[in-house]
Amino acid sequence: MSFRTNSRLWPLLLRILFGLILPFLIELSVYIIYTGLRTGDFQYSTLLIFVFLIVPILFLYLIAPKLIFYLGRVKLSISQNLNKNFENIFIKPRSFSLKEKAVPLTDMELKLSKKDRGILEKKIKAKLIPDLVSEARKQYDQNFIDRCHTTRNERLLTYNETLYLFSVVTSGLLLINLILVIYLSFKSIKLDFIELDQITNNVNVTIFALIFSILFIFGVFLTLSSTRNLCKIIPRVLPIIFYEPEVEREKRLLQILAIADFPISNLFVRRTQRELSGVIEEAKKQLILPNLIETISWYHRDEMAKSIAWKMYKEILEETQLSNETKERIEKHFKFDPLAGLISSKILTSEEEQAIKADIDYVKEKIDEWNKIRSEEQTLSFLLIYRTLETIFRKTLEDITPEFQQEDVNFLKLIDILEENKLLDKDEVNMLHEVRFKRNVLFHSPGKTLDIGKSTMEKLLSLINKIIERISS
């Protein structure tokens, strides 16, 4: 059989062999070596004890998911996370942005009375959160056996589960050894398969006790370390509701964008680029693929978790006296898709961004020397900033209204729609109508020049920044 990374059998064997069987084998091996060196008789018959331990080991493995979930403090960690961040998860609006990329935000300002808010919070804490924690345990029981190992976090989880089981069992055996050493300092133990003589030398008692104590402390430390890792990794593998800071999500997506947008053309001349094209693409693919798998996996888990949790949350909302409008707002917030929002938020393509940036840089340069430049340059600057405004207006409208058809809307209609959506105020609308009139005069009267005015250009430049800020907030 081939043990591939995505094999379901290999993680199972890894945890039972290294997590449970190995500690007992080490314990028996130490005893056999000890008695052999001490008496010259290697008591291999003690291995029979291991045969009797197989059933308890298998039983321990069957209940391992529950041991990890409860004794590994996973349940406590999930419960604390939900209780601490329940407002951010269930009530408050959620914003999401990535550097300078504008992200459409959901209109989720909830205005609940103190009484309604208190009732909702009480029901969430008393019923919804315990139900979600119980669902997380069921998800983990299933995932413990049926895990594909397709992502880095899944492999890390199996490793830490194995480490946790190994450290817990080993720590338990070391504690038993420590107790036996203390007991053997007073009396010997004689059984059919095992014979342990009394340790009469106090120095040996001290040495053995010290060794087992130090190893026990290391075992406890290893247990606590793997416990912390389990509490962090399990929510990243299971489709359960768990609050993750937005900065962590942004970091994950930034890694992909940083690789995809890396300006490789700035490092090499064209000839070298052609020679290395295959290597460059392969390098990018190898770097992007793991991050992309993790991001898609996270997105899938997030959607699954929200789908499962919403059924429970909806029942809670039905028991309250909240208005239908408020319930709809809560649902809209809870189901908000940050990744889809990020993808749809890229208002401009990279080519459009570069073209607009070049136009704005040119306009800024001309505004600084406005009274010194020729009227033709003033006219060109005006037309460039007008074109920039129209492009941003159209892309903004596409973002807030997906069904928007560009060919059906002129600049005048764009202004009206943006005003209706509270993206333009009255003074800005009046200024834009004046600008539109001047642009039409220049467009329909070739060779004609108009006095644009430096203050008008500065206002238009400021308006571009304001529009982008309003979309991003």
N, C-alpha and C positions, 0 to 999 in steps of 0.2 A: 504494500500500500504506500502511496506517495503522500507525505505530509506536507501539503501545500499550505500557504498562509491562510487561505480561506477554508481550510478543512475544519469541520465541526468536531472531529474525533480527537485531533491533536490537543486542543485546549483542555478537553475533558481529561485526557491521559496526563497532561502536564500538571494539572491541579491535584489529581489523585496520587500520582507517583511522587512528585516533589513536595506537594503540600502536606500530604498525610502519611504515605507509606515510608518515605525517606527518614523522617524523624524517629520512627520506631525502629527501623533497621539500624540506624546509627546508635541508638540506645542499646540494642541487643549486641551489636558489634563491640561496643566499648566494654560491655560486661564480659563477653567471651574473651577478649584480649586481656582484660584485667585478671580474670581467674586463671587464664593460661600462663601469664607471666608470673603470677603469684604462687600457683601450685603445680604448674607444669601440665595441668589437665584442662585442655580447651573444651569447655562444656557446650558443644554444638547442639546438644539436646534442647537447650533453651530456645532454639529456633522454633520448636514446636509451639511455644507460646505465641509466636507470631501468627501461626495458622489460626489460633483461636481469636486473634485480634482482627483478622480479616473482616469478619462480620461487623464488629464495632466501627472499623474504619470506613466500610461502605455506608453504614448508617450515618456516620459523621459527615460523609460526603453528601448524602442525600439531604441532610438538614443544613449543609454549608451555606446555601443562599440566605437562609433565615439567620444563621449565626452572624454572617457578614453584615446583613442588613440591620440587625438589632445590636449585637455586641460590637460591631464595627462602627457604630454611631452614624451609619448612613441615614437611618430613619430620623434621628435627632437633627442631623445636618439639614436634611430636606425640610423638615418641619420648621426649624428655626429660620431658614431662608424664606419660606412662604409667609411666616408670621411677621418677620422683620420687614419684608418688602411687599406686603399684601396690597398696599395702596398703589404702588407702582405697577403691580401685576394686574389687579382687578378693578381699580377705580380711576387712577389718574391718567391723563392723556400721555401718549408716548411719542416722543420726538426722535428723529433719527437723521443724522447728517454725516457726511464724509468729506472732511476738508472743505474745499470750495464748491463741491457739488451740491446743488440745491435739491432738497428732498421735499416732496409734497407732504404736508402734515394733516392728520385728521382733525376735524373740528370737534374736540371732545371736552370742552369746558363744561363740567357737570356742576350744576348749582343745586345741591341737595340741602334740605333743611337739616338742622342738627339732629332731629328725631329720626328722619329717614336714613341719614348717614350712620347713626348709631345702630339702628336695626340691621342695616346691610353689613356693617363691620362685624356685628355679633354673630350673624348667620354664617359669614365667611369663615370666621375663626372657629366657631363651634361645630360646623358641619362640613363645609366645603374643603377646608384644608385637611382635616383628618381623612376625608374620602379620597383626596388626591394623594396623600401619603400611602394609604392602603392600596390604591391603584399602582403607585410606584413600586410597591413591594411585589405585586403580581407581575408587573412588567419585568422586574429584576429576576424573579424565579424563572420566568420563561427564557430570558436572555442568557442566564447562567448556563443553561444546557444548549440552547440553540443560537450560538453566536458564530457569525460568518468570518470575522477577522478581516474585513475589507478596509478598515480605517486604522489609523495610528492609535486613536483612543481606545479602540476595541482591543488591540494588542497590549496596550499599556494596562488596561483593566485586567486582562487575564494574568499578566505578570504580577500585578499587585495583589490579586486574589490568591495566587499561589504563594506569594511572599507572606501574606497575612496568615493563611492556614499553616504554613511551615513555622512561622514565628510563634503563633499561638500554641500549637502542639508541642513545639520544642521548649517553649517557656514552661508549659505545664509539666513536662517530663523533667526539666531541670529543677523545678520546685520540688517535685517528688524525690529527686535524687538528694537535694539538700536536706529534706526531712529525714530520708533514710540514713544519711551520714550522721546526722545528730542522733537518730535512734540507735544506729550500730555502735555508737560510742559507749552505749550502756548494755546492749544485748545483741546476740547474733540472731540471724533468720535462717531457718532450715525448712525447705519445702521439697517436694518430690523432684522438681526440675531445676530449682535454684537453691543454692546454698551460699549465704552471705555470712562470713565470720565477723565477729565483733572486732571493731577497730580499737585496739588497746593503746595505741600510740597517740597521744594528744596532738603531737605535731602533725601527724597524718590527717587527723580529724580537722584541724585548722586549715591545712592546705586544701583538702577536698572541699570543705565548706566554702573557702574563699573562691576556689575555681568555679564551683557551681553558682555561687552568689553573683560573681562577675558576669558569667555567661547568662544567668537569668536576667540581669539588668540589661545586657545587650539585647536579649530576646524581647524584653518589654519595650525597649526603645524601637526595635525593628517593627514590633506590632503597632505602636503608636504612629510611626512614620508611614507604614502601609495604610493605616486607618485614615490618615489625613489625605493620602493620595486617592483612596477609594471614594471618599466624600467629594473630592473634586472631579473625578473622572466619570463616575456613574451618571450624574446628570448630563454629561456630554455624550453619553452613549444611548441612554434610554429616552423614549418619547414622553417625557414628563415635564410638567410645568415647573420651572426653576428660574429664578431671576438672575440674569447675567448682565453685568454692567454694559452699557452701550459701547463704552470704549473698547471692550474686548471684541465685540462684533466688528467695530470699525477696524481694529487691528488686523483681524482675520481677512477682511476684504482688501485692506491696504496692501497686504503682502502680495495678493494676486495682481492688483493694479500696478504695484511697483515693478513687478517682473514683466508684465505685459507692456507697460509704457516705457520700459528702460530705453533711453536714447542710444541704442547701440551704434547708430550711424555716425554719432559724434566721435566715436573712438577710432574708427578705421576709415581709410580712403576707400573709394568705390571698388577698386580692384581687389583689395583685401576682403571687403565685404562679400564679393562674389565668390572668392575662394573659400571663405569660411561660412557661407550661407547655411550649408547643411549642419555644421557644428553648432552654429548660433541657434537655429531653430530647435535642434535636439536638446540643447542646454535649457532653453526656455521651457520646453515641454516637460523636461524632468523636474524643473523647479516649480512650475505651475501645477502639475498634476496632483501632487499630494495635498497642496493647499486647496485646490479646486474640489477634490474628493471630500475633504473635511467640511468645506463650506456647503456643498450640496447635501451632504449627510446631515449637517446641522439644520439646514433649511427644511429637509424632509422631517426630521424629528420635531422641529418647532411646529410645523403644520399639523403633524399627527397629534402632538401633545395638546395643542389648542382645540383640535377637533374632539378629543376625548374629554378634556376638561370642560368644554363649553356645555356639553350635555348635563353635567352636574351643576355648573354655574347657572344654567337656564332654569333649572328646577328651583334653585335658591331665589332667583329673581322673581319667579312666579309667585312665591310665598310672600313677597313684599308688596307694599302699596305704591310702588313707584309708577310714574306715568309711562305709557308706551314709548313716548319720545325719549325719555331718560333711558329706558331699557335698550332702545335702539342705539343710542349713543354709547352705552356700555359695551354692547355687542360689537359695534364698529371699532372701538378702541381695542377690545380684547382680541379681535381677529386681525388687527392691523398687521400687515405683512411688510416688515422693514426691508427685506431683501428686494422684493418686487418694487417697493418704493424707491430704493436706491437705484435700481436698474432703470426705472421710468424717469428718474429725476435728472438723468444726464441730458439736460435740455439741448445742448449743442454737441455736435460731433467734434472730434479732435481737430478736424480740418477747419470747421466753422470757428472754433475757439481761437485757433491760431490766426485766422483771417481777421476776426474781430479785434483780437489783441493788437495786431499790426495796425489796423485802422485807428483804434483808440490811441495808441502810442503816437501815431502821426498827428492826430487831431490835437492831442495834448501839447505836442511840440509847437504846432501852429498857433494854439491859443496863447502860449507864453510870448509869442512874437506877433500877436494879432495886428497891432497897429503898424508893424513894419513890413508885413508880407503883402503881396499883390492881391487885388480883388479876385483874380482867378483862383489863387490858392485858398482864399477865404471861401469861395463858392464850392471848391472841391471838398474842403473840410466839412462844410455844412452838409453836402450830399452824402459824404461818408458816414457822418454821425446819424443822419436820417436813415440810411440803409441799415446801420447797426441797430437803431431803435426798432425798425420794422421787423428785422430778423428776430430780435429778442422777444418782441411782442407776439409774433407768430409761434415761436417755440414755447413760450409761456402758455399760450392758449392751448396748444397741443397737449401740454402737460396737464392742465387742469380740466380739459375737455377732449378726451381721446377721439371722439367722433368728429372733431373739428376738421373741416375741409378747407385747405388754404385758398383754392381757386375761387371759392364763393365769398371770401371776405376781403374787403379792401382796408386801407389804413384807417379810414373814418370809422368803419364798423369795428375794427380792432380796438380803437380808443373807447368806443361805447361799451364793448363787452368787458374790457379791463376795468372800466369805471364801475360797472355793475358788480364785478367781483371784488370791489374794494381795493384794487391794486393801483388805482389812480385817484387823486383827489380833484376837487373842482378847479383849483388854480392850475394844476398840471394839465388838466383837460383843455382849459382855455389856451394855455401856452402851446399845446400840441396842435390845436386847430389853426393857430396863427402860423406855426411852423409848416403845417401841411399846405396852407395857402401859398406860402413862399416857395415851397418845393414845387408845387404845381406851376407856378409862374415861371420858374427856372426851366422846368421840364418842357413846357409847351411854348416857351419863347427862347429859342437857341440864341446864344450870344448876349442875352440880357443879364445884367448884374443887379444885385440888391444889397442894401446895407443890412447885413445880418446882425451884427453887434456882438461884441465879446461876451457880454453878460448872458445873452441868449445861449451861446455855445457852452458856457460854463454851467448854465442851468440844465441843458440837455445832457451834458456829461454826468452831472450829479444825478439826474433822473435815471440814467442807466444803472448806476450803483444802487439807487434806492429800490428799483424794481427787483434786482437780483437779491437784495437783502430781504425784501418782503416775501419773496418766494421761499427763502431759506429759513424764515422764522414763523 
